[in-house]
Structure formats: structure tokens, C-alpha cells
């Protein structure tokens, strides 16, 4: 995948997750916030994974 395509994907993830933050609550909201943090590079993937696993969301 090219760098431009990767950047486009990350920007889209940022836009979608930002929009979802305003319409979700509880653990779903927390998960969306983790997506934002990861997409913005503000959290390490291992930390995001650890926090995500602590949420009360149904298993995938």
C-alpha cells in the first residue's frame, strides 16, 4: 500500500471516529476514543490494545 493511500485511510478513520464520538456512549464511546488516539498517533498500539481488551464490548 502506498504512503498516499495509507494517509488517505488514516484521514478517513480520523473523520469517522470523530463523528462517532458524538453519538456513542459508555464502552463504545471509549472504543471510538481509542481509535482516534491511535489514528492521531497519540497512543501506542499496545496501550490501545490493552485498554480495548478491558472494555465490556462483545468479543469479535
C-alpha positions in Angstrom: 0.0 0.0 0.0 1.4 3.4 -0.9 2.0 6.1 1.6 -0.7 8.3 0.0 -3.2 5.5 0.3 -2.2 4.9 3.9 -2.6 8.6 4.7 -6.0 8.7 3.0 -7.1 5.8 5.0 -5.9 7.3 8.3 -7.6 10.6 7.5 -10.9 8.8 6.8 -10.5 6.8 10.1 -10.0 10.1 11.9 -13.1 11.7 10.3 -15.3 8.7 11.0 -14.2 8.2 14.6 -14.5 11.9 15.4 -18.1 11.8 14.1 -18.9 8.7 16.1 -17.6 10.1 19.4 -20.5 12.5 19.4 -23.2 9.8 19.1 -21.8 6.9 21.2 -21.7 6.4 25.0 -20.1 4.1 27.5 -17.6 1.5 26.4 -18.5 2.1 22.7 -17.5 5.7 23.2 -14.3 4.7 24.9 -13.5 2.4 22.0 -14.1 5.2 19.5 -11.8 7.4 21.5 -9.1 4.7 21.3 -9.5 4.7 17.6 -9.0 8.4 17.5 -5.9 8.2 19.7 -4.4 5.5 17.6 -5.1 7.3 14.3 -3.7 10.5 15.6 -0.6 8.7 16.9 -1.2 9.8 20.5 -1.2 6.3 21.9 1.0 3.3 21.4 -0.8 0.4 19.8 0.0 -1.9 22.7 -1.7 0.5 25.1 -4.7 0.8 22.9 -5.0 -3.0 22.7 -4.7 -3.3 26.5 -7.4 -0.7 27.1 -9.7 -2.1 24.4 -9.5 -5.6 26.0 -10.6 -4.1 29.3 -13.8 -2.7 27.8 -17.1 -4.6 28.2 -17.7 -5.0 24.5 -18.9 -8.2 22.9 -16.0 -10.4 21.6 -15.3 -10.4 17.9 
